[in-house]
Amino acid sequence: MESNQINDYKILLDNFITLYKNIEELFSINLNDAFKKNNYSKMLENKLLKDTELILSQNNYDINKILLLKSLSDFTGNNNNIANLDNLFIKYILKYEELIKNNLIINIGDIEALEGHFIKNIEKKKIFKIKKEHEVKQLSDFIKKSQSISYSEILFEIGCGKSYLTDTLLSKDNSGLIYIGVDMKKNVIERAKQIYKKYKNVYLINSFIQFDNFDEFYQNNMKNILIENNKLNKNIFLFGLHSCGNLTSNTLKIFIKNNYFKSIAIIGCCLNLLNEYISPETKSSTEFKNFYNGLGYDKKGNFLDNSFIYELNNNENNIGYPLSKYIRDKYKNLFFGRDVRNAAMLNNIENAPFESIITKKNFYRSLLQKFLEDNLEEYGNIYGIGKIKFVENCTFSEYLKDFLIELGKNEKNEKISQKINELLKEIENKGNKFFEENKFLINRHYALSLIRIKFAKIIEYIVALDRIIFLIENGINNVKLIRIFNNHISPRNLLIYATKDKI
């Protein structure tokens, strides 16, 4: 019989997946692709998109106001029309808020104290500093206050970077701990070594760690350090701050396999870099075939989404998502793809008011893809076309002209070059006409952006809950999912904390 704990997590996961499936059609649209023929029909009659446009229009297209809404009363005000319970935008936000307030997801500290901080006009040069200071403080405070620290003798950080946590973790109270940090970037490790060379109990190692090579890494690196410090077979606290892509999945597998790791605290990142397993049933489904065939290619002809694993090939260790048997068995036809997982990385700071330069730039980029589909089909389904020049007060015709000039410089196909030159001859009239015919779409584009921003974390919750359930399936019953950072400063704020002894 299953424990109540895993059952509760499965029910919560089911609810997130149901909510995701309700918005999946719009979430799977690449914003640059929004107005192309294969996507425009999806948007035209979509009720969620219509409801979102309504909400925006009744709030003067103030995206920041929408993003910070807390409850139904915030929507209503004096606008009784918005309070209509048929409004999907409201329904889904209320459901989302209900799910994240579930007692299975723990909030620690005053994580909302800086709410909206990044949404305001903050100097860009300060963003990284504020973000990093916030993350280091929150995670180090959590580790130091956790019960795990009292019976751990070694701290082991995977993907340590410049080892920002070292100073705070090896305070006077924890001076007897050994810290081992590993990172794949040699130059970063070398800089960290210079910073922490005064510490006799800090060991920094340059290595690329995966589940498959961890035993070798342990024998060649960690074991000697532990023997030297008389810490062999002692309890190790494993942790990682924003471990990218498959590294989080690999770290969880390493934790499960090796008994000397007694605790883990890890925050995942870069979900777009996960290797995603596609079951044989999914691979043969109409939905996946349509998705696969609809994806574009880069200029070299490479398929855009190389993150799918179609066959296990007797090596499950390559899989980053899904990890749990529960998802693989129950949701055989559920898949994301890199574009959807990339959307989970959205941050409110990246999105601006309706009248901003960013909104105009993003809208021009989507119109460009539609223009190419209509007028230069050879590039209509090609991505990675490089950085496109954008001037603050430029017209769409000027934007098009600059793009086509640069495109023509590198085009080796004589026939396509000729088409580009013909377009350039009439680009002002053609561009102006195209823009006038399509400028009304900016409202829809903005609404689509808002949907993806507001619900981006649904994907992150699904991936995090998959990992939680995976741990429990493998006998790690003491698990917690914790919102540890302020969402507006550090959107990847879901900490997985687990111990092999009772928490």
Secondary structure, DSSP 8 states (H G I E B T S, - for coil): ---HHHHHHHHHHHHHHHHHHHHHHHHTS-GGGTTSHHHHHHHHT-HHHHHHHHHHHHTTT-HHHHHT--SHHHHHTT-TTTT-TT-HHHHHHHHHHHHHTSTTEEE-SSTTTTTTTTTS---HHHHHHHHHHHHHHHHHHHHHHSGGGGG--EEEEET-TTTTTHHHHT-GGGTT-EEEEEES-HHHHHHHHHHTTT-SSEEEEE----TTTHHHHIIIIIHHHHHHTT-TT--EEEEEEEEETHHHHHHHHHHHH-TTEEEEEEEEE-GGG--EE--HHHHTSHHHHHHHHH--B-TT--BS---EE---TT-GGG--B---HHHHHH-TT----HHHHHHTT--GGG---TTSHHHHHHHHHHHHHHHHHHH-GGGTTB---------TT--HHHHHHHHHHHHHHH---HHHHHHHHHHHHTHHHHHHHHHHHHGGGHHHHHHHHHHHHHTHHHHHHHHHHHHHHHHHHTT--EEEEEE-S-TTT-S--EEEEEESS--
